[in-house]
Amino acid sequence: MLDDAQPAPFTPAHVPGVMQPMSLPQIVSAARRNALETIPAIAYRQPMVSGKTIIRWHMVMDPGALRRIMLDAVDDYPKSELTPRLLRPAIGTSIFTSEGDEWRWQRRAAAPIFNHRKMVALSPMMTAAADRTAERLAKSIDDGFDGTGVADVMDEMVTATFEIVCDALLSGGEGLDRREIGGAITRYFDTIGKVSILDIAGVPNWIPRPSQLMNRGVMNGTVEMVDKLIASRRASLESYEGADDLLGYMLRAEDPETGQKMDDATLRNNLLSFIVAGHETTALALAWSLYLLANDNAALDRAADESRAANGQGPAAAEHLEHLPYIRQVLDEAMRLYPPAAMLSRTARVDDELCGREVRKGDLVTLPIYALHRHELLWENPLQFNPDNFAPEKAKARDRYAYLPFGAGPRVCIGMNFSLMEAAIILATLLARLEFAPRPGHTPEPVVTMTLRPKGGMPLKVTRRAQ
Ligand code: HEM
């Protein structure tokens, strides 16, 4: 029985599983509108669901089978054809979109760039951007937010993480036009980067999709911008040799086994993929965290108290992170309920068996992280917001493959430490100074096209926290 003094746990916005089998046109239209609407209800209760819609497919929610796909037999489960089809026109051949030897040498070369020491070196940029974001929000409070008292925190978080990725790439960020890049990425994912009926029908990638032909040049401006930056950095030997930013690190990066360095196109594609893969995902983790906290006063106060004890009213910095364990629990829980990368996919390269079921060469294997993170066999009260799901003893007891916001195995997100550091710094900085409350009557609908976004942004009431 619930104690009267205890408020009921918050059950945030959710897209329930589909009860009826879907026809091909229904799947295509749901996948283009909101991929969460393609997840069958039984996927939240069973370890694996299989079917055939022109091609054979499997949805895998069993941690043991996920471990096989992402670690033990990783070479037998390359990213599905869909990943390069959707992403290559934007980010070419890069760590994100390659397989086999091409992926291996690039990943080996780039891995040291994201080590802890380098992340700490980049962290003052994160602290500065977090401070500017809190100031901007505080100023909007003074200006009355156009009389509404409400800010779109999704938009604010995208601004903050975009500033950080630009500063981290080029210590200073000069030369990158956020409006151009943001606009191009949005246009891209609304057209070329959207699932087409030809993808679901298994039509090979070399047959161009109509949207691809019609929107061929959307990324041109962004590509040119990054190319110019690389050229000017190469031309100035001094900053090329010494620059402590991602561009500098990448220019100097080499495969430790072969000494191979990235040519300009590979370098550009990887920098673009850091921008595309890195900033919106982290902004989403933050926006969903703020939504969850805004609806749970006890968690909000606990997180704010912790932030104030660690960093006072000032911005949080890397050295505060060890004193911010609850902030990290909130972020982990937000990425459980709303994993920014909510649906991953692979293709079986050989015949195999998962959960005792036959998987044939060529089958599509989807990893619906959203369903895994709300799975009834893996989580207590899976639909409720509870940052204590990530209290140290609980997190330690859990199967590593039950919680996969950053993936796992050799293809685990290369930017994980970067984004966890920036997200904790931003969240702790905001909560020490500001209070967030829901906008009455608004429930953000979770929608997955490429990432898991709140439809219509994330409007929240923002006020100053009492001194
Ligand atoms: C909250 C923020 C982020 C989330 C949730 C996230 C999630 C993921 C996931 C799930 C994967 C694995 C995809 C798969 O296995 O199919 C991945 C890979 C990747 N991520 Fe992230 N990511 C985030 C931030 C970043 C940042 C900040 C960067 C770069 C600065 C980045 C760059 C990459 C790259 C390059 C890969 C491909 C790695 C490889 O295939 O070897 N991500 N990310």
Residues whose N, C-alpha, C, O or C-beta is under 5 A from the ligand:
A	BS01	HEM	I95 F96 R107 S273 F274 A277 G278 T281 T282 A285 P340 A341 L344 L404 P405 F406 G407 P410 R411 V412 C413 I414 G415 F418 S419
